[in-house]
Amino acid sequence: MFPRFSLLADKAAELRNYPMLPLEEKLKSFSLRRPEMFNHIVTPDEATEYIRWMAAEYTGSASRDEVPFIMDGGNVSSVADTLLGESPSGRGKIISTDLKKIFNNPSEADYFTDSQSISVGRFLRYMPAFANSSEVFELFYSFSGVPRVYIGDESIELSPGSLILIPPGTIKAISCAMDDAVLVNVMLRATTFSEVFLQALSDESIMSLFFRQALEPGGGTDYIMFDTSRDTDMEFLLYAIYSQYKSRSTYSEKLAESMMNTFFLLLLQRYEETAKLAKRNGLSWKPGFTDMLRYIQDNCESVTVENLADRYGYSKRQIIRIVQSCTGEGLSELTVRFKMEKAGKLVLSGISTENAAARLGYASVPSFIRAFSSYYGCTPTKYRKNVTLR
């Protein structure tokens, strides 16, 4: 490992025991004086009132040096500057702007400058858990402690090594009210997430199906969570992304994006089996669902509801519900899509239409051509010509 990378790895390891900052000690003292703010998820109005109260009580002025590794890049610091103004008495900072917009639904412009696509920081300890959503993708990784994420009717404990990815528009609240909690937060523009990460996934990857359906805006799933078992490589990459984010040097943005892409692909390579989706329609995700969906993909030519019920020990009705909830598609729609993805690759490989139809389990060549044309909008022969001419 290059010396500088070795230093970054050491810094990443140090995060597991990151000490309380003076600002966080102050926040902790406020939490002891207002315990009622920590026994429920607070509303934007309550969060605004609480921060106004803290600002009035805190006559000092926190310096930038006091809060290292708390998100201070991009437009985040400018938002803070507009929220805080000098008190008439000259005794420090007061809240001078209504906070409700920040808590309700901050936009990408609140987090990024025009040139930025990634923001990285550490979540402040001892802030109340306030309900909010945003226009960006958010990733939370727990280095230590057991912070909690509240989404819908779920209370999700993030043990060390847990990672949760939350799409735009999801209402969530974060509780990090403990001395040993170290929770790193990465925010990504929605366009960056799509262009940098989703485009890198294979169309045949079952996790590609999960992410495209579950995490694109409007997909209907509130999060995907992984257990990385405190993987030192993953932690190093997170800190390296933060280092590039902070450097603002030539190519730092591109390097951060490239590392983020590596981070996601490594996550799927090593921890795909640990993936857990949010509850949908009252259905809680189970690790065995990944195997079921991969089995459907691998056997799309012949799989039936009866096969799946026998193999996985669910009733046919439960199988239908699981597939629909996990993918947003019925079993027949899903198998057709998997078959057509395979068909497209077979046609481009130069195999004859007859052999492609036989491999995919179609009773006749005409029935295969009809299915192919319905899916791709043209016959196999024309599809091969069109792709070859590109």
Protein Blocks (a to p, Z undefined) as FASTA:
>chain_A
ZZklmmmmmmmmmmmmcccdfklmmmmmmmmmmmmlmmcccdfklmmmmmmmmmmmmmbd
cdfklmghiafehjllmmmmmmpccdfklnaccdfbdfklmmmmpcfklmpcfkbcbdcd
dddehiacdddddfbdcddddfbdjddddehjbccdddehiacdddehiacdddfbbfkl
ccddddddfklmmmmmmmmpcfklmklmmmmmmmgghklpabdcddehhpaklmmmmmmm
mmmmmnopghklmmmmmmmmmmmmmmmmmmmmmpccddeehiacdfklmmmmmmmmmmmm
mgcfklmmmmnopafklmmmmmmmmnopafklmmmmmmmmmmmmmmmnopafklmmmmno
pabfklmmmmmmmmnopafklmmmmmmmZZ
